[in-house]
Amino acid sequence: MQYRIRFSDQDFLFEETLTQQLVPASSEPSGPGIEQHFSFDETGSSAALVLYGPSEPSPVRSHHYRFLVQTIRILNDYRAGAVFLAGIHINHGFPGDVGYRLLLKQILGENTCREIFFEFSLGAYGDRNLAGMATTWLYGGMPQDWNRACRKWYEAVSCFSTRVVGFSFRKYRFLCPAPQNDTLAVRAGDPVLLVREHDNPHDPNAIAILWQNGEKLGYIRRSIAACLAPVLDRGVLFTGVVAACLGHFRPDDERIHVRLERIQ
């Protein structure tokens, strides 16, 4: 049995071994497959899962299927720049099987695994029970010195995605003109810029995220800004784009996600 996760520009092919383990495939399928489509309204993207081979029941096939569906969601969120949401899917509902975890890490790659780990761990809503988070295995276990690991990551990172916080206090500035004033003018691909606010009375590490017209979309989350502010204070610049602007049913501080790149 073989399985293919298909996005518009990328495929991931898997196969069952003789011991019914799921591993990356060593060859292309030889015949047609059964295709199931997935649409993601939040990110405006889609994917497909293709099954090749016999259709008779298998004791592990349903487990493989659940892993692959969850992996599609994680990959879709990450590819859309909604890295925090990818962390949510890993922490809630991802199979606990070690083989599936190792396979997901192989698919994502080490750098992506660490990006998801730090974005979710630092961005979770006041949850500091890091050892209990499922995303911890992405890093290979809890770092011995958590604060040092965070600082090192943001000191060296060349690009990363994060969600904008504080948007709810200023979202009225980004509504479309009437008669469409119930929708946001912010769109994926819009340029953004990070700017330090040294005189911010609430947070000495405050980092504002400015939209393409200079309006303030919001801020880098306080826990992330504590690691990133020293980098900006040394003269490093980060610019980027709005990666995802999610639907109205998302809380305002989960709606806007940005992808940022370091300018040396």
C-alpha positions in Angstrom: 0.0 0.0 0.0 1.3 3.5 -0.9 0.0 6.9 0.0 0.6 10.4 -1.5 0.1 13.7 0.1 -0.3 16.2 -2.7 -0.1 20.0 -2.6 -0.2 22.2 -5.6 3.6 22.4 -5.8 4.9 19.5 -3.6 4.2 15.8 -3.1 5.1 13.5 -0.2 5.0 9.7 -1.0 4.8 6.9 1.6 4.5 3.2 1.7 3.8 0.4 4.1 6.7 -2.0 4.9 6.3 -5.8 5.3 5.9 -5.1 9.0 3.1 -2.5 8.2 5.2 0.5 9.3 4.7 3.7 7.3 7.9 5.1 5.7 8.9 7.3 2.8 8.4 5.5 -0.4 11.3 4.2 -2.4 9.5 4.1 -5.8 6.5 5.6 -7.6 3.1 3.8 -7.6 2.5 1.6 -10.6 -1.3 2.1 -10.9 -4.1 4.6 -10.4 -5.1 5.6 -6.9 -8.2 6.7 -4.9 -8.0 10.4 -4.3 -9.5 12.4 -1.4 -9.5 16.2 -1.5 -9.1 18.6 1.4 -10.0 22.4 1.3 -8.9 24.8 3.9 -11.1 27.9 3.9 -8.9 29.7 6.5 -5.8 29.7 4.3 -7.5 29.4 0.9 -5.5 26.4 0.0 -6.1 22.7 -0.8 -4.5 19.3 -0.7 -5.2 15.7 -1.7 -4.5 12.3 -0.2 -4.1 9.5 -2.7 -4.3 5.8 -1.8 -2.7 3.2 -4.0 -3.0 -0.5 -3.7 -5.4 -3.1 -2.2 -8.6 -1.8 -0.6 -9.1 -4.7 1.9 -9.2 -3.8 5.6 -5.9 -3.6 7.5 -5.4 -3.3 11.2 -3.0 -0.4 10.8 -4.5 1.3 7.8 -6.9 3.5 9.8 -4.0 4.6 12.0 -1.9 5.5 8.9 -4.9 7.4 7.5 -5.4 9.5 10.7 -1.7 10.3 10.8 -1.7 11.4 7.1 -4.8 13.6 7.5 -3.3 15.3 10.6 0.0 15.7 8.7 -1.8 17.4 5.9 -3.3 19.9 8.3 0.1 20.6 9.9 1.9 21.0 6.5 -0.9 23.3 5.3 -0.7 25.6 8.3 3.1 25.7 8.1 3.2 26.4 4.4 0.6 29.2 4.8 2.8 30.8 7.5 0.4 30.0 10.3 3.1 28.2 12.3 1.3 28.7 15.7 -1.7 26.7 14.3 0.6 23.9 13.2 1.8 23.7 16.8 -1.9 23.5 18.0 -2.5 20.5 15.7 0.6 18.8 16.9 -0.4 19.4 20.6 -4.0 18.4 20.1 -4.8 15.2 18.3 -1.5 14.1 16.7 -0.8 10.4 17.2 1.5 9.6 20.1 3.2 6.7 18.3 7.0 7.2 18.2 7.2 6.0 14.6 4.7 8.7 13.4 6.5 11.4 15.4 9.8 10.5 13.8 8.2 10.4 10.3 6.7 13.9 10.8 10.1 15.2 11.9 11.7 13.7 8.8 9.0 15.4 6.6 9.4 18.8 8.3 13.1 18.9 8.7 15.0 20.0 11.8 14.8 23.8 11.2 11.0 23.7 10.7 10.6 21.5 13.8 12.5 24.0 15.9 10.5 26.9 14.4 7.2 25.3 15.3 8.6 24.4 18.8 9.7 27.9 19.7 6.7 29.7 18.1 4.2 27.5 20.0 6.1 27.2 23.2 6.7 30.9 23.5 3.3 31.9 22.0 1.0 29.6 24.0 -1.6 31.4 26.1 0.2 31.5 29.4 0.9 27.8 29.3 4.4 27.3 30.8 4.1 23.5 31.3 6.6 23.1 28.4 7.6 19.6 29.4 4.0 18.5 29.0 3.6 19.9 25.5 3.6 17.5 22.7 5.7 19.9 20.6 8.6 19.2 22.9 9.6 16.1 21.0 10.1 18.3 17.9 13.1 19.7 19.7 14.2 16.3 21.0 13.2 17.0 24.6 13.2 20.0 26.9 16.4 22.1 26.6 18.4 22.1 29.8 18.5 25.9 29.7 15.2 27.0 28.3 15.9 30.7 28.2 19.3 30.3 26.6 17.9 28.0 23.9 15.3 30.6 23.1 17.8 33.4 22.9 20.1 31.4 20.7 17.3 30.5 18.3 16.2 34.1 17.7 19.8 35.3 17.6 20.6 33.0 14.7 17.3 32.7 12.8 17.2 34.0 9.3 13.4 33.8 8.8 10.4 32.8 10.8 6.7 33.1 11.0 4.7 34.4 14.0 1.2 35.6 14.8 0.5 39.3 15.4 -0.8 40.2 18.9 -2.7 43.3 19.9 -4.5 43.4 16.5 -7.9 43.5 18.3 -7.2 47.0 19.6 -6.7 48.5 16.2 -8.5 46.3 13.7 -10.9 49.1 12.9 -8.1 50.9 11.1 -7.8 48.0 8.6 -11.4 47.6 7.6 -12.3 48.0 3.9 -14.2 51.2 3.0 -18.0 51.1 2.9 -20.0 49.2 1.8 -17.5 46.4 2.5 -16.4 47.7 5.9 -17.0 44.4 7.6 -14.0 42.8 5.9 -10.3 43.5 6.4 -8.1 45.3 3.9 -5.1 43.3 5.0 -4.2 40.5 2.6 -1.6 37.8 2.4 1.5 39.1 0.7 1.2 42.7 2.1 4.6 44.0 3.2 5.4 44.4 6.9 8.3 45.8 8.9 9.5 45.3 12.5 10.2 48.4 14.5 11.5 48.6 18.1 9.6 50.8 20.5 12.2 51.6 23.2 9.9 54.1 24.9 6.9 51.6 25.2 5.7 52.0 28.8 4.3 48.5 29.0 7.2 46.5 27.6 10.9 47.6 27.3 11.3 44.9 24.6 8.3 46.0 22.6 8.5 45.3 18.8 5.8 46.7 16.6 4.7 45.2 13.3 3.9 47.9 10.7 1.7 47.3 7.7 2.6 48.5 4.2 1.1 52.0 4.8 2.9 52.5 8.1 -0.1 51.7 10.3 0.7 49.4 13.3 -0.9 46.0 12.8 0.2 44.9 16.3 3.2 43.5 18.1 5.5 40.6 18.4 4.3 38.5 21.4 6.0 39.7 24.6 7.7 36.4 25.3 9.2 36.3 21.8 10.1 40.0 21.8 12.3 39.4 24.9 14.5 37.2 22.8 14.3 39.2 19.6 14.7 42.7 20.9 18.4 42.4 21.6 18.9 41.3 18.0 17.2 44.4 16.7 19.0 46.6 19.1 22.3 45.5 17.5 21.1 46.9 14.2 19.6 43.8 12.5 16.5 44.5 10.5 13.5 42.2 9.8 11.1 42.8 7.0 8.5 40.4 5.6 4.9 39.9 4.5 1.5 39.0 5.8 1.6 35.2 5.5 -2.0 34.5 6.4 -5.1 36.5 7.3 -7.5 33.9 8.7 -11.3 34.0 8.9 -13.7 36.0 11.2 -14.3 32.9 13.4 -10.7 33.2 14.6 -9.9 35.3 17.7 -8.4 38.6 16.5 -5.0 37.8 18.0 -4.8 34.5 15.9 -6.0 36.0 12.6 -2.9 37.7 11.3 0.3 35.8 10.8 3.5 37.3 9.3 6.6 35.7 7.7 9.7 37.7 8.6 13.2 37.6 7.0 16.4 38.9 8.5 18.3 41.6 6.6 22.0 41.5 7.4 
